[in-house]
Amino acid sequence: MTLALSRKALSAIAERVDEAQTNGRSLTLPTEAHEGFDMACGYAVQDLLRDRWKVRGRRLVGYKAGLTSRAKMAQMKVDTPTFGFITADMAVPDGGICPTRLLSRPRVEPEIAFVLKPDIAAALRTEADVLAATDFIAPAIEIIDSRYADYKFDLPSVVADNSSSARYVIGGRPRRPAELDLRTIGIVVVQNGEVVGEAASGAVLGNPARTIIMLSQWLEDRGEALEGGSLILTGGACEAQLVSAGDSVCARFQDMGDVTVRFVEDV
């Protein structure tokens, strides 16, 4: 596939994104700085980021989906989901502390996380395929962080920023997907003792398992495939909430338990 920008230009963008993510700094939208920067360029930058992470020893553990709920799409004024990569060092323990010093504009959103079995089919095309391939599901809080001012971005730019990835917390009580109706799991988000968000899991594409189908197809189109054991964050079920040092967040999932995290300036 021919890209609108040269590999040299894309590499320079990836370096700037990497530096901004590492140090909690702001970026200019690539679409404003580079004429012709499109979705293909955004994912090319994301791939270059992945290569840089691997060189530094960051271990890829799975994928994240963004903008998979109608609430998120409305909030971000977009209508297409995006995908990104997640690494082991992005994990924050359940009930643990997340420093904000190196984050730009952190927000939290509740998600259903899927962990796939070690051996799975090459492509997952139906909800039944996804359920058969899933080892367990678990409550999660994703901590997203856009490196663009005021969370104002376009799809190619957010893809280049690895779909606003930052940190994640897995907690609660892991469940087999067949034990629950994935369309109707109630979710409540409590921030500093106040309810700030309510949703059902079906807000994510009607069923968060559909995120896995879309991810599998996206990877197949790229000549890649889902790997067994992957952790997949299926996207926020309700609007993301801004957080800062001193905040405490608890996401409560019906029949799945709670997941919590506290934010501090530094540790």
C-alpha angles and dihedrals in degrees: 000000000000114000125213091231130048121255088247091057093045091049090053090052091048090052091052092047091048091051092048092049092047096049103030095247133147128256137207111239108263088221089060095045098042125042112225096023103152140163092284089055091047093055091043089057089047090053090051089051089053090052091051091049092051091052089054091051098254107154118224112223103172148302142296129212122212134199095016098138128071089234092056093044090052092045093052095035094235134115105202128079119232133206135216143167129263128204135206093248091060090070120109117193118250106266089015136125127266116198115220099196094097096037122092107202108351120196132174132222132176117241143174108241122207124203113196126220117258092253118044138158117271093246131026108207105162138038087250089056090052094049091048091050096047121098094188145329125228141183115264142181114209116204106208125191125187116205089206121092116265092354088281109148145127125239098261091051096048090048089054087054088057091257092297094297118172119136140343138199123208117195146123121077117322113229137190107250092232089063093066141045099244091201098061110037106137117227129192124184118206120192118187090341095309126108106241102165141025129182147140122243089245088072084083103079091312089290125026089224086074089066088064091052091052091046092050091051092047091053092046090053088054093050092254135107140212112267125223114259093028120153112222126192104204100202138272117303093205140015116306116251123221114239135188139180111305095032124124121201130193124182114198119203122195111250090353105075133230136307120200140185136176125211126220133171094243143335 
